[in-house]
Amino acid sequence: MAHPIAVSKSIRRAVESDAGLSGVSTQEMYREILNRLGEDPERDGLQQTPSRVEKSMAFLTKGYTEDPGKILRGAMFDVDYDEMVIVKDIEMFSLCEHHMLPFFGKVHVAYIPKGKVIGLSKIPRLVEVFARRLQVQERLTRQIADTIQEAINPQGVGVVIEARHLCMMMRGIEKQNSSTVTSAMVGCFRQKETRAEFLSLVRPGNSGSM
């Protein structure tokens, strides 16, 4: 026999009013979720959980409040250099927008300048901005490449992401050793030789020496 779901008074009032949930705090919503999971939000281990989760989610999705283009524009330099620039093995953590479970891995970014380069630290910073949003790996890969292309108009950009998804590892198919690889190639990186050079330099075990 199904048991009725206990709904807090604040949530019930919000649903019954025309305002919907706009007047309900985020912490109240998380407290309601705990109730619906069959937990007691008032027990010792959970009393501060709604507050902690609110702060955690604010951090994990802080990329919505940041401007990726502005980050790159603050560190662009004129150079006489036209060889490949690679920043590899950038650690990445994000949340899958389908289940809001983490996916994590490494990002490899390369571009060939055409008069301008980006401060090296800004590339991991760019990855962080897009990763700290609800994402799918395919879109994340493309956003990184397109933003660099728009910022400095290089000869081309290449991005590869290798990640493991907890939505596949903890639920659903429950495969622990699978990984997902996505790539975005712009400009000259669509050419076979340039793409091959990039991929060979970011291949696991390659030190990057040329």
HELIX and SHEET records of a PDB file:
HELIX    1   1 LYS A    9  GLU A   16  1                                   8    
HELIX    2   2 THR A   26  ARG A   36  1                                  11    
HELIX    3   3 ASP A   44  LEU A   46  5                                   3    
HELIX    4   4 THR A   49  LEU A   60  1                                  12    
HELIX    5   5 LYS A   62  THR A   65  5                                   4    
HELIX    6   6 PRO A   68  ARG A   73  1                                   6    
HELIX    7   7 LYS A  122  ALA A  131  1                                  10    
HELIX    8   8 GLN A  137  ILE A  152  1                                  16    
HELIX    9   9 LEU A  166  MET A  169  1                                   4    
HELIX   10  10 CYS A  188  ARG A  190  5                                   3    
HELIX   11  11 LYS A  192  VAL A  202  1                                  11    
SHEET    1   A 2 MET A  76  ASP A  78  0                                        
SHEET    2   A 2 LYS A 116  ILE A 118 -1                                        
SHEET    1   B 5 LEU A 134  GLN A 135  0                                        
SHEET    2   B 5 VAL A  85  CYS A  96  1                                        
SHEET    3   B 5 PRO A 102  ILE A 112 -1                                        
SHEET    4   B 5 GLY A 156  HIS A 165 -1                                        
SHEET    5   B 5 THR A 180  GLY A 187 -1                                        
END                                                                             
